[in-house]
């Protein structure tokens, strides 16, 4: 799994629970902030072991790494509207901050049997780190509530080919990394016909 593929997987998991809420990656530019509730995701601090598990499939070397990364989830919401009654019987509507409650409910979803099956399906695991925090601020004339939660995400990254960058429909990275020659590079096979076995007494 590449980082781009991981982002697609995480977007799918969050969309499963928040089907009507825009899921936005924090580094996306020229984005008009939605007027309704939305969620931002950000990946950082990738860590993988020095050594990989290697295998050869159809003559092609494949490497597997168990990678960990940090995911920051921020939920922006206008909360809920609640009617309250004062001591003299006067009723009024107030805005209620639901940000922490909504994130906790999402974490319940992740920890459920269905959430486990969904993470197994995508070969990822999300583990909450620390406490969800309320970082609400008042903006414009509306109350906007915000809470965030950090997750450690574990997934399997793969490398393919002699140079470790082969993949279907290969192309250079956005920053110009890699070449077609490297992607197509093969491991030199040993020609069995050139091996001479000498018998000794």
C-alpha atoms as an extended CHARMM CRD file, in Angstrom:
* protein
*
       201  EXT
         1         1  UNK       CA              0.0000000000        0.0000000000        0.0000000000  PROA      1               0.0000000000
         2         2  UNK       CA              1.3250000000        3.4480000000       -0.9400000000  PROA      2               0.0000000000
         3         3  UNK       CA              0.6240000000        6.6560000000        0.9690000000  PROA      3               0.0000000000
         4         4  UNK       CA             -1.8740000000        7.7290000000       -1.6890000000  PROA      4               0.0000000000
         5         5  UNK       CA             -3.6220000000        4.3640000000       -1.3560000000  PROA      5               0.0000000000
         6         6  UNK       CA             -3.6470000000        4.7320000000        2.4410000000  PROA      6               0.0000000000
         7         7  UNK       CA             -5.3580000000        8.1040000000        2.0960000000  PROA      7               0.0000000000
         8         8  UNK       CA             -8.0230000000        6.5450000000       -0.1110000000  PROA      8               0.0000000000
         9         9  UNK       CA             -8.5660000000        3.7760000000        2.4550000000  PROA      9               0.0000000000
        10        10  UNK       CA             -8.8360000000        6.1970000000        5.3800000000  PROA      10              0.0000000000
        11        11  UNK       CA            -11.2460000000        8.3810000000        3.4170000000  PROA      11              0.0000000000
        12        12  UNK       CA            -13.3830000000        5.2850000000        2.7540000000  PROA      12              0.0000000000
        13        13  UNK       CA            -13.4310000000        4.3510000000        6.4640000000  PROA      13              0.0000000000
        14        14  UNK       CA            -14.4480000000        7.8470000000        7.5880000000  PROA      14              0.0000000000
        15        15  UNK       CA            -17.0280000000        8.0880000000        4.8070000000  PROA      15              0.0000000000
        16        16  UNK       CA            -18.5230000000        4.7840000000        5.9930000000  PROA      16              0.0000000000
        17        17  UNK       CA            -19.3960000000        6.4290000000        9.3230000000  PROA      17              0.0000000000
        18        18  UNK       CA            -19.8790000000       10.0300000000        8.1190000000  PROA      18              0.0000000000
        19        19  UNK       CA            -21.6100000000        9.4680000000        4.7460000000  PROA      19              0.0000000000
        20        20  UNK       CA            -22.9330000000       13.0270000000        4.4590000000  PROA      20              0.0000000000
        21        21  UNK       CA            -19.9380000000       14.8730000000        5.9130000000  PROA      21              0.0000000000
        22        22  UNK       CA            -17.1370000000       16.1530000000        3.6440000000  PROA      22              0.0000000000
        23        23  UNK       CA            -13.7750000000       14.4840000000        4.4020000000  PROA      23              0.0000000000
        24        24  UNK       CA            -10.9100000000       16.8490000000        3.5670000000  PROA      24              0.0000000000
        25        25  UNK       CA             -7.1390000000       16.2740000000        3.6460000000  PROA      25              0.0000000000
        26        26  UNK       CA             -5.5640000000       19.1580000000        5.5440000000  PROA      26              0.0000000000
        27        27  UNK       CA             -2.8230000000       19.8870000000        2.9970000000  PROA      27              0.0000000000
        28        28  UNK       CA             -5.2520000000       20.4300000000        0.1270000000  PROA      28              0.0000000000
        29        29  UNK       CA             -4.9950000000       24.0010000000       -1.1670000000  PROA      29              0.0000000000
        30        30  UNK       CA             -7.4790000000       26.4500000000       -2.6420000000  PROA      30              0.0000000000
        31        31  UNK       CA            -10.2460000000       24.8910000000       -0.6380000000  PROA      31              0.0000000000
        32        32  UNK       CA            -13.3460000000       26.8410000000        0.3090000000  PROA      32              0.0000000000
        33        33  UNK       CA            -14.2460000000       25.7340000000        3.8130000000  PROA      33              0.0000000000
        34        34  UNK       CA            -17.6460000000       24.0270000000        3.7580000000  PROA      34              0.0000000000
        35        35  UNK       CA            -20.4450000000       25.9220000000        5.4580000000  PROA      35              0.0000000000
        36        36  UNK       CA            -21.7070000000       22.7370000000        7.0910000000  PROA      36              0.0000000000
        37        37  UNK       CA            -19.9270000000       20.2070000000        9.2980000000  PROA      37              0.0000000000
        38        38  UNK       CA            -16.7230000000       18.7150000000        7.9080000000  PROA      38              0.0000000000
        39        39  UNK       CA            -13.6890000000       16.6280000000        8.9200000000  PROA      39              0.0000000000
        40        40  UNK       CA            -10.0210000000       17.2130000000        8.1600000000  PROA      40              0.0000000000
        41        41  UNK       CA             -7.3840000000       14.4670000000        8.1630000000  PROA      41              0.0000000000
        42        42  UNK       CA             -3.6080000000       14.8560000000        8.2650000000  PROA      42              0.0000000000
        43        43  UNK       CA             -0.8540000000       12.2070000000        8.1700000000  PROA      43              0.0000000000
        44        44  UNK       CA              2.6140000000       12.7620000000        9.6370000000  PROA      44              0.0000000000
        45        45  UNK       CA              5.6480000000       11.0280000000       11.1720000000  PROA      45              0.0000000000
        46        46  UNK       CA              5.9690000000        7.7780000000        9.2390000000  PROA      46              0.0000000000
        47        47  UNK       CA              7.9810000000        5.0120000000       10.8690000000  PROA      47              0.0000000000
        48        48  UNK       CA              8.9290000000        1.6470000000        9.4130000000  PROA      48              0.0000000000
        49        49  UNK       CA             11.4640000000       -1.0230000000       10.3800000000  PROA      49              0.0000000000
        50        50  UNK       CA             14.8890000000       -1.1390000000        8.7850000000  PROA      50              0.0000000000
        51        51  UNK       CA             14.3270000000       -4.6100000000        7.3960000000  PROA      51              0.0000000000
        52        52  UNK       CA             11.5110000000       -5.9090000000        5.2740000000  PROA      52              0.0000000000
        53        53  UNK       CA              9.9080000000       -9.2930000000        4.8150000000  PROA      53              0.0000000000
        54        54  UNK       CA             10.8280000000      -10.3920000000        1.3040000000  PROA      54              0.0000000000
        55        55  UNK       CA              9.2260000000      -12.7910000000       -1.0900000000  PROA      55              0.0000000000
        56        56  UNK       CA              9.4710000000      -13.5540000000       -4.7930000000  PROA      56              0.0000000000
        57        57  UNK       CA              6.2720000000      -13.6720000000       -6.8010000000  PROA      57              0.0000000000
        58        58  UNK       CA              6.4250000000      -14.6640000000      -10.4890000000  PROA      58              0.0000000000
        59        59  UNK       CA             10.1330000000      -13.9280000000      -10.4360000000  PROA      59              0.0000000000
        60        60  UNK       CA              9.6200000000      -10.4280000000       -9.0410000000  PROA      60              0.0000000000
        61        61  UNK       CA             10.9890000000       -9.4980000000       -5.5880000000  PROA      61              0.0000000000
        62        62  UNK       CA              8.3120000000       -8.1400000000       -3.2320000000  PROA      62              0.0000000000
        63        63  UNK       CA              9.0520000000       -6.4490000000        0.0790000000  PROA      63              0.0000000000
        64        64  UNK       CA              6.6010000000       -5.9320000000        2.9530000000  PROA      64              0.0000000000
        65        65  UNK       CA              6.9500000000       -3.3220000000        5.7240000000  PROA      65              0.0000000000
        66        66  UNK       CA              4.7510000000       -2.8250000000        8.7780000000  PROA      66              0.0000000000
        67        67  UNK       CA              4.4590000000        0.9690000000        8.7810000000  PROA      67              0.0000000000
        68        68  UNK       CA              3.1530000000        3.2430000000       11.5390000000  PROA      68              0.0000000000
        69        69  UNK       CA              2.0460000000        6.8310000000       11.0580000000  PROA      69              0.0000000000
        70        70  UNK       CA              0.1920000000        9.4760000000       13.0180000000  PROA      70              0.0000000000
        71        71  UNK       CA             -3.2440000000       10.6190000000       11.8770000000  PROA      71              0.0000000000
        72        72  UNK       CA             -4.7720000000       13.8420000000       13.1850000000  PROA      72              0.0000000000
        73        73  UNK       CA             -8.5610000000       13.9940000000       12.9020000000  PROA      73              0.0000000000
        74        74  UNK       CA            -10.3500000000       17.3190000000       13.3460000000  PROA      74              0.0000000000
        75        75  UNK       CA            -14.1150000000       17.5630000000       13.4350000000  PROA      75              0.0000000000
        76        76  UNK       CA            -15.6990000000       20.9390000000       12.7070000000  PROA      76              0.0000000000
        77        77  UNK       CA            -19.3820000000       21.1430000000       13.5850000000  PROA      77              0.0000000000
        78        78  UNK       CA            -22.0920000000       23.6830000000       14.2520000000  PROA      78              0.0000000000
        79        79  UNK       CA            -23.3290000000       21.3380000000       16.9530000000  PROA      79              0.0000000000
        80        80  UNK       CA            -26.9840000000       20.8120000000       17.7680000000  PROA      80              0.0000000000
        81        81  UNK       CA            -29.8510000000       23.1270000000       18.6660000000  PROA      81              0.0000000000
        82        82  UNK       CA            -31.5720000000       22.5520000000       21.9820000000  PROA      82              0.0000000000
        83        83  UNK       CA            -34.5890000000       24.2380000000       23.5560000000  PROA      83              0.0000000000
        84        84  UNK       CA            -34.1280000000       25.1630000000       27.2150000000  PROA      84              0.0000000000
        85        85  UNK       CA            -36.6600000000       26.5360000000       29.6810000000  PROA      85              0.0000000000
        86        86  UNK       CA            -35.7280000000       29.1480000000       32.2600000000  PROA      86              0.0000000000
        87        87  UNK       CA            -37.1160000000       29.3590000000       35.7750000000  PROA      87              0.0000000000
        88        88  UNK       CA            -39.9290000000       31.6720000000       34.7100000000  PROA      88              0.0000000000
        89        89  UNK       CA            -41.0060000000       29.2870000000       31.9450000000  PROA      89              0.0000000000
        90        90  UNK       CA            -39.4230000000       31.2520000000       29.1060000000  PROA      90              0.0000000000
        91        91  UNK       CA            -38.1330000000       28.9950000000       26.3500000000  PROA      91              0.0000000000
        92        92  UNK       CA            -35.2000000000       29.7180000000       24.1010000000  PROA      92              0.0000000000
        93        93  UNK       CA            -33.0220000000       27.8340000000       21.6740000000  PROA      93              0.0000000000
        94        94  UNK       CA            -29.3240000000       27.4180000000       22.3730000000  PROA      94              0.0000000000
        95        95  UNK       CA            -26.4120000000       25.9440000000       20.4270000000  PROA      95              0.0000000000
        96        96  UNK       CA            -24.9400000000       22.8010000000       21.9700000000  PROA      96              0.0000000000
        97        97  UNK       CA            -21.3310000000       21.7000000000       21.4440000000  PROA      97              0.0000000000
        98        98  UNK       CA            -21.4290000000       18.0820000000       20.2040000000  PROA      98              0.0000000000
        99        99  UNK       CA            -17.8600000000       17.8620000000       18.8490000000  PROA      99              0.0000000000
       100       100  UNK       CA            -16.4130000000       15.5930000000       21.5480000000  PROA      100             0.0000000000
       101       101  UNK       CA            -19.5110000000       13.4210000000       21.6560000000  PROA      101             0.0000000000
       102       102  UNK       CA            -19.4050000000       12.9540000000       17.8820000000  PROA      102             0.0000000000
       103       103  UNK       CA            -15.7170000000       11.9490000000       17.9070000000  PROA      103             0.0000000000
       104       104  UNK       CA            -16.3010000000        9.5180000000       20.7830000000  PROA      104             0.0000000000
       105       105  UNK       CA            -19.1500000000        7.9270000000       18.8500000000  PROA      105             0.0000000000
       106       106  UNK       CA            -16.8380000000        7.4920000000       15.8590000000  PROA      106             0.0000000000
       107       107  UNK       CA            -14.2670000000        5.8060000000       18.1000000000  PROA      107             0.0000000000
       108       108  UNK       CA            -17.0190000000        3.4570000000       19.3540000000  PROA      108             0.0000000000
       109       109  UNK       CA            -17.6290000000        2.5860000000       15.7080000000  PROA      109             0.0000000000
       110       110  UNK       CA            -13.9290000000        1.8170000000       15.1360000000  PROA      110             0.0000000000
       111       111  UNK       CA            -13.8150000000       -0.4460000000       18.2110000000  PROA      111             0.0000000000
       112       112  UNK       CA            -16.9540000000       -2.3580000000       17.2730000000  PROA      112             0.0000000000
       113       113  UNK       CA            -17.0130000000       -5.7720000000       15.6200000000  PROA      113             0.0000000000
       114       114  UNK       CA            -18.0290000000       -4.1550000000       12.3580000000  PROA      114             0.0000000000
       115       115  UNK       CA            -15.2450000000       -1.5720000000       12.6990000000  PROA      115             0.0000000000
       116       116  UNK       CA            -12.7020000000       -4.3690000000       13.2160000000  PROA      116             0.0000000000
       117       117  UNK       CA            -13.9520000000       -6.1480000000       10.1050000000  PROA      117             0.0000000000
       118       118  UNK       CA            -13.7620000000       -2.9380000000        8.0950000000  PROA      118             0.0000000000
       119       119  UNK       CA            -10.1690000000       -2.2910000000        9.1700000000  PROA      119             0.0000000000
       120       120  UNK       CA             -9.2480000000       -5.9140000000        8.4040000000  PROA      120             0.0000000000
       121       121  UNK       CA            -10.7970000000       -5.5240000000        4.9640000000  PROA      121             0.0000000000
       122       122  UNK       CA             -8.5720000000       -2.5310000000        4.2160000000  PROA      122             0.0000000000
       123       123  UNK       CA             -5.5140000000       -3.9470000000        6.0320000000  PROA      123             0.0000000000
       124       124  UNK       CA             -5.1920000000       -0.9660000000        8.3820000000  PROA      124             0.0000000000
       125       125  UNK       CA             -5.5830000000       -0.4750000000       12.1260000000  PROA      125             0.0000000000
       126       126  UNK       CA             -6.4480000000        2.8080000000       13.8610000000  PROA      126             0.0000000000
       127       127  UNK       CA             -5.5530000000        3.1280000000       17.5370000000  PROA      127             0.0000000000
       128       128  UNK       CA             -6.5540000000        6.2790000000       19.4410000000  PROA      128             0.0000000000
       129       129  UNK       CA             -3.6330000000        8.0380000000       21.1540000000  PROA      129             0.0000000000
       130       130  UNK       CA             -4.3680000000       10.1290000000       24.2220000000  PROA      130             0.0000000000
       131       131  UNK       CA             -7.6250000000       11.9450000000       24.8270000000  PROA      131             0.0000000000
       132       132  UNK       CA             -9.8800000000       13.6560000000       22.3310000000  PROA      132             0.0000000000
       133       133  UNK       CA             -9.6240000000       17.3970000000       22.9130000000  PROA      133             0.0000000000
       134       134  UNK       CA            -12.1300000000       20.1890000000       22.5050000000  PROA      134             0.0000000000
       135       135  UNK       CA            -10.5420000000       23.1950000000       20.7870000000  PROA      135             0.0000000000
       136       136  UNK       CA            -13.7020000000       25.1160000000       19.9310000000  PROA      136             0.0000000000
       137       137  UNK       CA            -13.5390000000       28.7360000000       18.8560000000  PROA      137             0.0000000000
       138       138  UNK       CA            -16.1510000000       31.3820000000       18.1020000000  PROA      138             0.0000000000
       139       139  UNK       CA            -15.9790000000       32.5500000000       14.4800000000  PROA      139             0.0000000000
       140       140  UNK       CA            -17.9950000000       35.1700000000       12.5730000000  PROA      140             0.0000000000
       141       141  UNK       CA            -21.5400000000       35.3360000000       13.9630000000  PROA      141             0.0000000000
       142       142  UNK       CA            -21.9490000000       31.5820000000       14.2840000000  PROA      142             0.0000000000
       143       143  UNK       CA            -20.7560000000       29.2160000000       16.9560000000  PROA      143             0.0000000000
       144       144  UNK       CA            -18.4160000000       26.6780000000       15.4590000000  PROA      144             0.0000000000
       145       145  UNK       CA            -17.1800000000       23.7890000000       17.5380000000  PROA      145             0.0000000000
       146       146  UNK       CA            -14.0190000000       21.8300000000       16.9130000000  PROA      146             0.0000000000
       147       147  UNK       CA            -12.5030000000       18.7110000000       18.4880000000  PROA      147             0.0000000000
       148       148  UNK       CA             -9.5570000000       16.6030000000       17.4750000000  PROA      148             0.0000000000
       149       149  UNK       CA             -8.1730000000       13.1390000000       18.1060000000  PROA      149             0.0000000000
       150       150  UNK       CA             -4.7890000000       11.6040000000       17.3000000000  PROA      150             0.0000000000
       151       151  UNK       CA             -4.5890000000        8.0470000000       15.9750000000  PROA      151             0.0000000000
       152       152  UNK       CA             -1.6890000000        5.7220000000       15.3090000000  PROA      152             0.0000000000
       153       153  UNK       CA             -2.3470000000        4.0440000000       11.9760000000  PROA      153             0.0000000000
       154       154  UNK       CA             -0.6560000000        0.7390000000       11.1670000000  PROA      154             0.0000000000
       155       155  UNK       CA             -0.6380000000       -0.6020000000        7.6190000000  PROA      155             0.0000000000
       156       156  UNK       CA              1.4670000000       -2.7350000000        5.2790000000  PROA      156             0.0000000000
       157       157  UNK       CA              3.5940000000       -0.9510000000        2.6960000000  PROA      157             0.0000000000
       158       158  UNK       CA              4.9640000000       -2.9420000000       -0.2110000000  PROA      158             0.0000000000
       159       159  UNK       CA              7.8990000000       -2.5350000000       -2.5430000000  PROA      159             0.0000000000
       160       160  UNK       CA              8.1910000000       -4.3030000000       -5.8660000000  PROA      160             0.0000000000
       161       161  UNK       CA             10.9650000000       -4.9460000000       -8.3450000000  PROA      161             0.0000000000
       162       162  UNK       CA             14.7430000000       -4.8390000000       -8.1870000000  PROA      162             0.0000000000
       163       163  UNK       CA             14.7330000000       -1.0960000000       -7.4770000000  PROA      163             0.0000000000
       164       164  UNK       CA             11.7090000000       -1.2690000000       -5.1730000000  PROA      164             0.0000000000
       165       165  UNK       CA              9.5660000000        1.1570000000       -7.1980000000  PROA      165             0.0000000000
       166       166  UNK       CA              7.8150000000       -1.0660000000       -9.7490000000  PROA      166             0.0000000000
       167       167  UNK       CA              4.0270000000       -0.8400000000       -9.8660000000  PROA      167             0.0000000000
       168       168  UNK       CA              1.1720000000       -1.0680000000      -12.2990000000  PROA      168             0.0000000000
       169       169  UNK       CA              0.8700000000        1.9330000000      -14.6320000000  PROA      169             0.0000000000
       170       170  UNK       CA              4.1790000000        3.2530000000      -13.3230000000  PROA      170             0.0000000000
       171       171  UNK       CA              4.9900000000        6.9420000000      -13.5820000000  PROA      171             0.0000000000
       172       172  UNK       CA              7.4870000000        9.2230000000      -11.7820000000  PROA      172             0.0000000000
       173       173  UNK       CA              6.4790000000       10.7320000000       -8.4690000000  PROA      173             0.0000000000
       174       174  UNK       CA              5.0030000000       14.2310000000       -8.4940000000  PROA      174             0.0000000000
       175       175  UNK       CA              8.4380000000       15.5750000000       -7.4900000000  PROA      175             0.0000000000
       176       176  UNK       CA             10.1510000000       13.7730000000      -10.3920000000  PROA      176             0.0000000000
       177       177  UNK       CA             11.4680000000       10.7440000000       -8.5180000000  PROA      177             0.0000000000
       178       178  UNK       CA             12.2940000000        7.4850000000      -10.2870000000  PROA      178             0.0000000000
       179       179  UNK       CA             12.7730000000        6.4950000000      -13.9110000000  PROA      179             0.0000000000
       180       180  UNK       CA             11.1290000000        3.9470000000      -16.1880000000  PROA      180             0.0000000000
       181       181  UNK       CA             14.4750000000        2.1630000000      -16.4360000000  PROA      181             0.0000000000
       182       182  UNK       CA             14.6210000000        1.7360000000      -12.6680000000  PROA      182             0.0000000000
       183       183  UNK       CA             11.0020000000        0.6060000000      -12.4940000000  PROA      183             0.0000000000
       184       184  UNK       CA             11.6340000000       -2.0230000000      -15.1920000000  PROA      184             0.0000000000
       185       185  UNK       CA             14.9700000000       -3.1290000000      -13.7800000000  PROA      185             0.0000000000
       186       186  UNK       CA             15.1380000000       -6.8830000000      -13.3250000000  PROA      186             0.0000000000
       187       187  UNK       CA             17.3280000000       -8.9880000000      -11.0820000000  PROA      187             0.0000000000
       188       188  UNK       CA             19.9410000000      -10.7910000000      -13.1160000000  PROA      188             0.0000000000
       189       189  UNK       CA             19.1360000000      -14.4810000000      -13.2600000000  PROA      189             0.0000000000
       190       190  UNK       CA             21.8480000000      -17.0960000000      -12.9520000000  PROA      190             0.0000000000
       191       191  UNK       CA             22.2670000000      -19.0090000000      -16.1760000000  PROA      191             0.0000000000
       192       192  UNK       CA             22.3790000000      -22.6620000000      -15.1550000000  PROA      192             0.0000000000
       193       193  UNK       CA             24.1250000000      -23.6740000000      -18.3840000000  PROA      193             0.0000000000
       194       194  UNK       CA             27.2310000000      -21.7230000000      -17.3910000000  PROA      194             0.0000000000
       195       195  UNK       CA             27.6750000000      -23.4630000000      -14.0580000000  PROA      195             0.0000000000
       196       196  UNK       CA             30.4850000000      -25.9770000000      -14.0290000000  PROA      196             0.0000000000
       197       197  UNK       CA             30.4540000000      -28.6110000000      -11.3310000000  PROA      197             0.0000000000
       198       198  UNK       CA             33.7840000000      -30.1910000000      -10.6160000000  PROA      198             0.0000000000
       199       199  UNK       CA             33.9870000000      -33.5340000000       -8.9260000000  PROA      199             0.0000000000
       200       200  UNK       CA             36.6900000000      -34.0600000000       -6.3530000000  PROA      200             0.0000000000
       201       201  UNK       CA             37.9910000000      -37.2620000000       -4.8540000000  PROA      201             0.0000000000
